Amino acid sequence: MRAVIGTDGSVQDLELVGGPPLLVRPAMDAVRQWRFKPARPNGEPIEVETTISVVFSFWRYNLLRPNQNEILLPSSAVYIESQLRHLFCKLNSGNDK
């Protein structure tokens, strides 16, 4: 994705460059939630254009006990995971599994 990051660190504009059609919306929705540290080449924040890649990885995690070597995910990752589950359920709805 191509993104414009505003002076406040928010994603001002987001354009799809490519990717699997089923994952485009969850990825773009997640990136729109992200906040960045604004670029400050001369001490003042500036708007910048950048490229963002979202890599999907399928693995198990537990959000309940972070003090026991378990992983907490940011809300955007949890959102993507829930969207992927929804998509897989749709794809497998014709199966008896």
C-alpha positions as CSV (number, residue, x, y, z in Angstrom):
1,M,0.0,0.0,0.0
2,R,1.0,3.6,-0.6
3,A,0.2,5.8,2.4
4,V,0.5,9.5,3.2
5,I,1.3,10.0,6.9
6,G,0.1,13.4,8.2
7,T,1.9,15.7,10.5
8,D,-0.1,14.3,13.4
9,G,1.1,10.7,12.6
10,S,-2.2,9.5,11.3
11,V,-2.8,7.8,7.9
12,Q,-4.2,10.6,5.7
13,D,-4.4,8.7,2.4
14,L,-4.1,5.0,1.6
15,E,-3.9,3.4,-1.9
16,L,-3.8,-0.3,-2.7
17,V,-0.8,-1.4,-4.7
18,G,-1.6,-5.2,-4.7
19,G,-2.4,-8.2,-2.6
20,P,-4.8,-11.1,-2.2
21,P,-8.4,-9.8,-2.7
22,L,-9.7,-11.5,0.4
23,L,-7.2,-9.8,2.6
24,V,-7.2,-6.3,1.1
25,R,-10.0,-4.8,3.2
26,P,-8.8,-6.2,6.6
27,A,-5.3,-5.0,5.9
28,M,-6.4,-1.5,4.8
29,D,-8.8,-1.2,7.7
30,A,-6.0,-2.1,10.1
31,V,-3.4,0.3,8.6
32,R,-5.9,3.2,8.8
33,Q,-5.9,2.6,12.6
34,W,-2.1,2.8,13.0
35,R,-0.4,5.9,14.3
36,F,3.1,6.8,13.3
37,K,5.8,9.1,14.7
38,P,5.8,12.1,12.3
39,A,9.0,12.8,10.3
40,R,10.8,15.9,11.6
41,P,13.7,16.7,9.3
42,N,14.1,20.3,10.6
43,G,12.4,19.9,14.0
44,E,8.9,20.5,12.5
45,P,6.6,17.6,11.6
46,I,6.1,17.1,7.9
47,E,3.7,15.0,5.8
48,V,5.4,12.0,4.1
49,E,4.5,9.4,1.5
50,T,5.6,5.9,2.2
51,T,5.0,2.2,1.3
52,I,3.5,-0.1,3.8
53,S,3.5,-3.9,3.5
54,V,1.2,-6.1,5.6
55,V,2.4,-9.7,6.0
56,F,-0.2,-12.2,7.2
57,S,1.0,-15.1,9.3
58,F,-1.1,-17.8,10.7
59,W,-0.2,-18.9,14.3
60,R,-2.0,-19.5,17.6
61,Y,-1.9,-17.1,20.5
62,N,-3.5,-16.5,23.8
63,L,-4.5,-13.0,25.0
64,L,-5.5,-14.0,28.6
65,R,-2.2,-14.3,30.5
66,P,0.7,-12.1,29.1
67,N,2.8,-12.8,32.2
68,Q,3.1,-16.5,31.2
69,N,5.1,-16.2,28.0
70,E,2.0,-15.5,25.9
71,I,1.7,-12.8,23.3
72,L,-0.6,-9.8,23.3
73,L,-1.5,-8.5,19.9
74,P,-2.3,-4.9,19.0
75,S,-6.0,-4.2,18.3
76,S,-5.3,-4.1,14.5
77,A,-3.9,-7.6,14.5
78,V,-6.8,-8.9,16.5
79,Y,-9.2,-7.2,14.0
80,I,-7.4,-8.8,11.1
81,E,-7.5,-12.2,12.8
82,S,-11.2,-11.9,13.3
83,Q,-11.8,-10.9,9.7
84,L,-9.7,-13.8,8.5
85,R,-11.7,-16.2,10.6
86,H,-14.9,-14.8,9.1
87,L,-13.6,-15.2,5.6
88,F,-12.5,-18.7,6.2
89,C,-15.9,-19.6,7.6
90,K,-17.5,-18.2,4.5
91,L,-15.1,-20.2,2.3
92,N,-15.7,-23.4,4.2
93,S,-19.4,-23.0,4.7
94,G,-20.1,-25.7,2.0
95,N,-17.9,-28.2,3.9
96,D,-19.1,-30.6,6.7
97,K,-16.0,-30.1,8.7
